[in-house]
Amino acid sequence: MGFIRGSGAKVTLGAGTVVGMGTWELPGISVDLLDSTAFGDTAKQYMTGMLDYGNVNFGGLYDPADTTGQLTLISANLNNSVIGNVRLYVDNTSYWTPNKTVASGGLSASGMLVQSTAIGMDKSGLGTIKFTGKCTGPWCLTSGT
């Protein structure tokens, strides 16, 4: 089997690594189910609607000195900015990223809105940070750098 070691993963914005990250996940793609039942039907019927690429979650150790990673994401959260250059690496060459070649809903390309930022402290541990992003269009798995 071709299992993948998680220690080879990382989160980047453009060419720069977001410092301190230790986990990331794409919880899954969903599709709207539209009720197409009509008068006289004896059972509900459905058809599929639009795809929702869902959320992006990643987190790790808080580093307020990471101006090109963590602080950029915090700023995007506060300013409702779309991040288009985020990459969630699976290994050293393959990563999930917004599909920049596909327009979605009149937008020029896909991206991620930083929906929430959570910073935590523990008296006997290191500070942590967690980001939740909302995918604003399709994402794709890309191989190569």
C-alpha positions as CSV (number, residue, x, y, z in Angstrom):
1,M,0.0,0.0,0.0
2,G,1.1,3.6,-0.6
3,F,0.6,5.2,2.8
4,I,1.8,8.8,3.1
5,R,3.8,10.0,6.1
6,G,2.3,13.1,7.7
7,S,5.6,14.5,8.7
8,G,6.3,15.4,5.1
9,A,3.3,17.7,4.9
10,K,3.3,21.5,5.2
11,V,1.1,24.6,4.6
12,T,2.4,27.4,2.4
13,L,1.3,30.8,1.1
14,G,3.1,31.2,-2.2
15,A,6.7,30.3,-1.8
16,G,6.8,30.8,2.0
17,T,5.9,28.1,4.6
18,V,3.4,29.1,7.3
19,V,5.6,28.6,10.4
20,G,4.6,26.2,13.1
21,M,1.8,24.3,11.4
22,G,1.4,20.7,12.5
23,T,-2.0,19.7,11.2
24,W,-4.2,20.4,8.2
25,E,-7.4,18.9,6.8
26,L,-9.9,19.2,4.0
27,P,-13.0,17.8,5.7
28,G,-14.6,17.0,2.4
29,I,-16.6,18.0,-0.6
30,S,-20.4,18.0,-0.4
31,V,-23.1,18.5,-2.9
32,D,-26.5,20.2,-2.4
33,L,-29.4,17.8,-2.6
34,L,-32.5,19.4,-4.2
35,D,-35.9,18.1,-3.5
36,S,-37.5,17.4,-6.9
37,T,-40.6,15.7,-5.5
38,A,-43.9,16.7,-7.2
39,F,-47.6,16.3,-6.3
40,G,-48.6,12.7,-6.8
41,D,-45.2,11.2,-6.1
42,T,-45.2,8.4,-3.5
43,A,-41.6,8.8,-2.4
44,K,-39.3,11.8,-2.2
45,Q,-37.0,12.3,-5.1
46,Y,-33.8,14.3,-5.3
47,M,-31.4,15.7,-7.8
48,T,-27.9,17.1,-7.2
49,G,-27.2,20.8,-7.1
50,M,-24.0,22.7,-6.7
51,L,-20.7,21.4,-5.3
52,D,-19.4,22.9,-2.0
53,Y,-15.7,22.3,-1.6
54,G,-16.1,22.9,2.1
55,N,-13.6,24.1,4.7
56,V,-9.9,24.1,5.1
57,N,-8.6,23.6,8.7
58,F,-4.9,23.9,9.7
59,G,-3.1,24.8,12.9
60,G,0.0,24.4,15.0
61,L,2.3,26.6,17.1
62,Y,1.6,30.4,17.4
63,D,4.5,32.6,16.1
64,P,3.6,36.3,16.0
65,A,6.9,36.9,14.1
66,D,5.7,34.9,11.1
67,T,4.8,38.0,9.1
68,T,4.5,36.3,5.7
69,G,2.4,33.3,7.0
70,Q,0.4,33.5,10.2
71,L,0.1,37.3,10.3
72,T,-0.9,37.4,6.6
73,L,-3.7,34.9,7.4
74,I,-4.9,36.9,10.4
75,S,-4.9,40.0,8.3
76,A,-7.0,38.2,5.6
77,N,-9.4,37.1,8.3
78,L,-9.8,40.7,9.6
79,N,-10.1,42.2,6.2
80,N,-12.3,39.6,4.4
81,S,-9.6,39.0,1.8
82,V,-9.5,35.9,-0.4
83,I,-6.3,33.9,-0.3
84,G,-5.5,32.3,-3.6
85,N,-2.0,31.0,-3.1
86,V,-2.5,28.6,-0.2
87,R,-1.1,25.1,-0.6
88,L,-1.6,22.1,1.6
89,Y,1.3,19.8,0.9
90,V,0.8,16.1,1.1
91,D,4.5,15.4,0.5
92,N,7.4,17.4,-1.0
93,T,5.8,17.7,-4.4
94,S,2.0,17.1,-4.2
95,Y,-0.4,19.6,-2.7
96,W,-4.1,20.7,-2.6
97,T,-4.6,24.3,-3.8
98,P,-7.4,26.5,-5.2
99,N,-7.9,25.7,-8.9
100,K,-6.7,28.9,-10.4
101,T,-7.7,27.8,-14.0
102,V,-11.4,27.4,-13.3
103,A,-13.8,30.4,-12.9
104,S,-16.5,29.9,-10.3
105,G,-19.7,32.0,-9.9
106,G,-18.4,34.9,-12.0
107,L,-15.1,35.0,-10.0
108,S,-11.9,34.9,-12.0
109,A,-10.5,31.9,-9.9
110,S,-10.9,30.0,-6.7
111,G,-9.5,30.7,-3.3
112,M,-10.0,30.6,0.4
113,L,-11.6,33.0,2.8
114,V,-10.1,32.8,6.3
115,Q,-13.3,32.3,8.3
116,S,-11.8,32.1,11.8
117,T,-8.6,32.4,13.7
118,A,-8.2,30.9,17.2
119,I,-5.1,31.5,19.3
120,G,-4.6,29.6,22.6
121,M,-2.2,29.6,25.5
122,D,-1.5,27.0,28.2
123,K,0.6,27.8,31.2
124,S,2.5,24.5,30.8
125,G,2.7,24.5,27.0
126,L,3.3,26.5,23.9
127,G,0.9,28.9,22.3
128,T,-1.3,27.5,19.5
129,I,-3.1,28.9,16.5
130,K,-5.8,27.4,14.4
131,F,-7.2,28.7,11.1
132,T,-10.5,27.7,9.4
133,G,-11.0,28.7,5.8
134,K,-13.9,28.5,3.5
135,C,-13.2,27.3,-0.1
136,T,-14.6,29.8,-2.6
137,G,-14.5,27.4,-5.6
138,P,-13.0,24.2,-6.7
139,W,-9.7,22.9,-5.4
140,C,-7.4,20.4,-7.1
141,L,-4.5,18.1,-6.2
142,T,-1.4,19.2,-8.0
143,S,1.9,17.3,-8.5
144,G,5.1,19.1,-9.0
145,T,6.5,22.4,-7.7
